[in-house]
């Protein structure tokens, strides 16, 4: 019998939503159907604006959440019609929502993480149970609330007798280290490395009008600026030990402008090359620091389609095979969505979905809130 769940992911790149229908009946999860949709310009702009305080932001956030839920619902219907699956056969939908603030352990010691979503509306529109708000319980338990994907990475990409690193490059980059010595949840580590595509996408859009640097071609034609790279890499976040997580709260256009101040740079293309180098360098440093014996780096997320970034990762890790997750059974754009289908299944089975060694929480927790259809 099939065991079907839907996963929905709209990440910090804010370029669109990925949706997958996943069957968990076999030994390894199997994606039955994939669909995606771009965020329209107005909704993307609103999400970006809501990353910082602004006028009437509660009202605007609520309406943006409704719009996202409707986009989610359309993708769920596309998955079901494309695969010929009745909605009654889907056990639940895991809907991550759109992160607009992520400040764990800040302000009052607990902090918060905020993903805009309207799971109640999504349950109404689809007729399927919805699991949402996956990060808050881990934050309440003293954790970072992120990353949540390392346990799923273990199930999908773990290899007996080999230490494997899995690098997700979305708006923010995060790495999972799957230790070969004794495969299991206690041997998985993971943390955010720093910016992934977010700064590259911002700079590319600002100077070319394109939402992202396709294939990294624009960056490939530029020259890395050593002084700028040194300034960017000097941020304390990179040297901080895990557990750690971050987001646009730190790595945003204001942060970049502060580093650019007083530098007389003639070519915007050279800044793009330097931002690409920053992502490659900091991700590679994270792998070298936490998995020096690793010989395989599996890359997923939008960054896996950036040929220049993949090339530079290989340059920083000459003894490591840098490969797309597509070579390991799951295309790059499907991995995170599949992870949230997996987490929804954990919630429905009342199983813990977090790893205390990753997030730093007091203990593992059952994640998410359930919105019955």
C-alpha positions in Angstrom: 0.0 0.0 0.0 1.2 3.5 -0.7 1.9 6.0 2.0 1.6 9.4 0.3 2.5 12.8 1.7 2.9 16.2 0.0 5.8 18.5 0.8 5.7 22.3 0.0 8.8 24.5 0.2 9.3 28.2 -0.4 12.8 29.0 0.7 14.8 32.1 1.5 15.7 32.6 -2.1 12.0 33.6 -2.6 12.1 32.6 -6.2 9.2 30.2 -6.1 7.6 27.2 -4.5 8.5 23.5 -5.0 5.9 20.8 -4.4 6.3 17.1 -4.3 4.1 14.1 -3.8 6.2 11.5 -2.0 5.5 7.8 -1.3 7.1 6.5 1.9 6.0 2.9 1.4 9.4 1.6 0.2 12.8 1.6 2.0 13.6 5.0 0.6 11.2 7.9 -0.1 10.1 8.0 -3.7 8.9 11.2 -5.4 5.8 10.4 -7.4 5.2 13.9 -8.8 6.9 17.3 -8.8 5.5 20.7 -9.5 6.7 24.2 -9.1 5.5 27.8 -9.5 7.3 31.1 -9.4 6.3 33.8 -6.9 4.8 36.7 -8.8 6.7 40.0 -8.5 4.2 41.6 -6.2 4.2 38.7 -3.7 7.9 38.3 -3.8 8.4 42.0 -3.2 6.0 41.9 -0.2 7.9 39.0 1.4 11.2 40.8 0.9 9.7 43.9 2.4 8.3 42.0 5.4 11.8 40.9 6.3 12.1 44.3 8.1 9.7 46.4 10.2 7.3 48.5 8.1 3.9 50.2 8.0 0.8 48.0 8.8 3.0 44.9 8.6 0.6 42.7 10.5 -2.2 43.3 8.0 0.2 42.9 5.0 1.7 39.7 6.4 -1.8 38.2 6.9 -2.8 38.9 3.3 0.6 37.6 2.0 0.1 34.4 3.9 -3.3 34.0 2.3 -1.8 34.5 -1.1 0.9 31.9 -0.4 -1.7 29.4 0.8 -3.7 29.8 -2.4 -0.5 29.2 -4.4 0.3 26.1 -2.3 -3.3 24.8 -2.9 -2.9 25.2 -6.7 0.3 23.2 -6.6 -1.3 20.4 -4.5 -4.1 20.1 -7.0 -1.5 20.0 -9.8 0.3 17.2 -8.1 -2.8 15.2 -7.6 -4.2 15.6 -11.1 -0.8 15.0 -12.7 -0.4 11.7 -10.8 -4.0 10.6 -10.9 -4.1 10.5 -7.1 -7.4 11.1 -5.2 -6.9 13.6 -2.3 -8.2 10.9 0.1 -5.1 8.9 -0.5 -2.8 11.7 0.8 -2.2 11.4 4.5 -1.0 15.0 5.1 0.6 18.0 3.6 3.8 19.4 5.0 3.8 23.2 4.4 6.9 25.1 5.5 5.7 28.6 4.8 7.8 31.6 3.9 10.4 32.6 6.5 10.5 36.4 7.0 12.1 36.6 10.4 14.5 34.1 12.1 15.9 35.2 15.5 16.2 32.2 17.8 17.7 32.8 21.3 17.6 36.5 20.8 15.9 39.3 22.8 14.4 37.3 25.7 16.6 34.2 25.5 14.0 32.2 23.6 13.6 34.4 20.5 11.4 33.4 17.7 11.2 32.2 14.1 8.4 33.3 11.8 7.1 31.6 8.6 4.2 33.3 6.9 1.5 30.7 6.1 -2.2 30.1 6.5 -2.4 26.3 7.0 -6.1 26.5 8.0 -6.9 28.0 4.6 -4.7 25.4 2.9 -6.6 22.6 4.6 -9.9 24.2 3.5 -8.8 24.5 -0.1 -7.3 21.0 -0.4 -9.4 18.8 1.9 -6.2 17.3 3.2 -4.6 17.5 6.7 -1.9 20.2 6.9 1.2 20.2 9.1 2.9 23.6 9.5 5.0 25.7 11.8 7.8 23.1 12.0 10.5 25.3 13.6 8.8 26.9 16.6 8.8 23.9 18.9 12.5 23.4 18.5 13.1 27.1 19.3 10.8 26.8 22.4 13.0 23.9 23.5 16.1 26.2 23.3 17.2 25.2 19.8 17.9 27.1 16.6 14.9 25.7 14.8 17.2 25.1 11.8 18.4 23.4 9.9 15.7 20.7 10.1 16.8 18.7 7.0 19.9 16.7 8.3 17.9 13.7 9.6 16.1 13.5 6.2 19.5 13.8 4.4 20.7 10.8 6.5 17.8 8.7 5.2 18.2 9.7 1.6 21.9 10.1 1.2 23.7 8.2 4.0 26.2 5.6 2.9 27.6 2.8 5.0 31.3 3.1 5.6 31.6 6.6 4.1 31.3 10.1 5.6 29.1 12.1 3.2 28.4 15.9 3.4 25.1 17.3 1.9 25.1 20.9 1.1 21.8 22.7 0.5 22.3 26.1 -1.3 19.1 28.0 -1.2 18.9 31.7 -0.1 21.0 30.6 2.9 23.4 27.6 2.7 23.4 24.7 5.2 25.4 21.6 5.5 24.7 18.1 6.9 27.6 15.8 7.8 26.6 12.1 7.8 29.3 10.4 9.8 30.4 6.9 8.6 31.6 5.6 11.9 28.3 4.6 13.3 25.4 5.6 11.0 22.4 6.9 12.8 20.8 10.1 14.1 23.4 10.6 16.8 26.2 10.8 14.2 24.6 13.5 12.1 25.7 17.1 12.5 24.4 20.1 10.6 24.3 23.9 10.6 23.9 27.0 8.5 27.1 28.0 6.7 26.0 31.6 5.7 24.6 33.2 2.6 23.8 30.9 -0.3 22.0 32.5 -3.3 20.3 35.4 -1.5 23.1 38.0 -1.9 24.0 36.8 -5.4 20.4 37.0 -6.5 20.0 40.5 -5.1 23.1 41.9 -6.7 22.3 40.2 -10.1 18.8 41.6 -10.1 20.0 45.1 -9.1 22.5 45.3 -12.0 21.0 43.1 -14.7 17.3 42.9 -14.0 17.4 39.1 -13.9 16.2 37.4 -10.8 19.3 35.2 -10.6 22.6 34.6 -12.3 21.7 31.7 -14.6 24.4 29.0 -14.4 26.7 31.6 -12.7 27.7 32.9 -16.1 27.8 36.6 -15.1 30.0 35.7 -12.1 32.2 33.6 -14.2 33.0 36.6 -16.4 34.1 38.7 -13.3 37.2 38.8 -11.1 37.2 38.1 -7.4 38.1 41.2 -5.4 40.4 40.0 -2.6 39.8 42.9 -0.2 36.0 42.7 -0.6 36.1 38.9 -0.1 38.2 39.4 3.1 35.7 42.0 4.4 32.7 39.7 3.7 34.3 36.7 5.2 35.3 38.6 8.4 31.7 38.5 9.7 31.7 36.7 13.1 29.0 34.3 12.0 31.4 32.3 9.9 33.8 31.6 12.7 31.1 30.9 15.3 30.8 27.2 16.3 27.6 25.2 15.7 24.8 24.9 16.5 24.0 28.0 14.5 21.5 29.3 12.0 20.9 32.5 10.1 18.8 34.2 7.5 18.1 37.5 5.8 18.0 39.1 9.2 21.8 39.2 9.0 22.8 38.5 5.3 20.8 41.2 3.5 21.5 44.2 1.2 22.3 46.5 4.1 25.0 44.0 5.3 26.5 43.9 1.8 26.4 47.7 1.4 28.3 48.1 4.7 31.1 45.9 3.3 31.1 47.8 0.1 31.4 51.2 1.7 34.6 53.1 0.8 35.6 50.4 -1.7 36.0 52.0 -5.2 34.9 49.1 -7.4 34.4 49.8 -11.1 32.6 46.6 -12.2 29.4 45.2 -10.6 30.3 41.9 -12.3 33.4 41.6 -10.0 31.2 41.9 -7.0 29.0 39.1 -8.3 32.2 37.0 -8.8 33.2 37.8 -5.2 29.8 36.9 -3.7 29.9 33.6 -5.5 33.4 33.0 -4.2 32.2 33.8 -0.6 29.5 31.2 -0.8 31.8 28.6 -2.2 34.6 29.4 0.3 32.5 29.5 3.4 30.6 26.3 2.5 33.9 24.5 1.7 35.4 25.7 5.0 32.4 24.3 6.9 32.9 20.9 5.2 36.7 20.9 5.9 36.2 21.9 9.5 33.5 19.3 10.4 34.1 16.5 7.9 37.8 16.5 7.0 37.6 12.8 5.9 34.6 13.5 3.6 35.2 12.6 -0.1 31.7 13.2 -1.4 29.8 16.5 -1.2 26.2 16.2 -2.5 24.8 19.6 -3.5 21.0 20.4 -3.6 18.9 23.5 -3.8 19.1 26.2 -6.5 22.9 26.5 -6.1 23.4 23.1 -7.6 22.4 24.6 -11.0 25.0 27.3 -10.7 27.9 25.9 -12.7 30.3 28.5 -11.5 29.5 27.9 -7.9 29.9 24.1 -8.3 33.2 24.8 -10.0 34.5 27.0 -7.2 33.3 24.4 -4.6 35.5 21.9 -6.4 38.3 24.4 -6.4 38.2 24.8 -2.6 37.7 21.1 -2.1 40.2 19.4 -4.6 40.1 16.0 -2.9 36.2 15.9 -2.7 33.8 14.8 -5.4 31.3 17.7 -5.7 28.1 16.2 -7.2 24.5 17.2 -7.7 21.9 15.4 -5.6 20.3 14.3 -8.9 23.1 11.7 -9.2 22.0 10.3 -5.9 18.3 9.7 -6.6 16.7 13.1 -5.9 16.9 16.2 -8.2 18.2 19.4 -6.4 14.9 21.3 -6.5 13.0 18.4 -4.9 15.1 17.7 -1.8 13.8 20.3 0.6 10.2 19.9 -0.4 10.6 16.1 0.1 12.2 16.8 3.5 9.0 18.6 4.7 6.8 15.8 3.4 9.1 13.5 5.6 8.7 15.8 8.6 4.9 15.9 8.1 5.0 12.1 8.2 7.0 12.2 11.4 4.4 14.6 13.0 1.5 12.4 12.0 3.2 9.3 13.5 4.1 11.3 16.6 7.8 10.8 16.1 10.5 13.4 16.7 11.7 15.2 13.7 14.6 17.3 15.1 18.1 16.4 16.2 19.4 18.0 19.3 23.0 17.7 18.1 22.0 19.8 15.1 19.8 22.5 16.6 21.1 22.6 20.1 17.7 22.1 21.7 17.3 20.4 25.1 16.0 17.3 23.4 14.4 16.0 20.2 10.8 17.2 19.8 7.7 16.3 17.7 7.6 19.2 15.3 4.7 21.1 13.7 1.1 21.9 14.3 -1.8 19.9 12.8 -4.7 21.4 10.9 -7.2 18.6 10.2 -9.1 18.7 6.9 
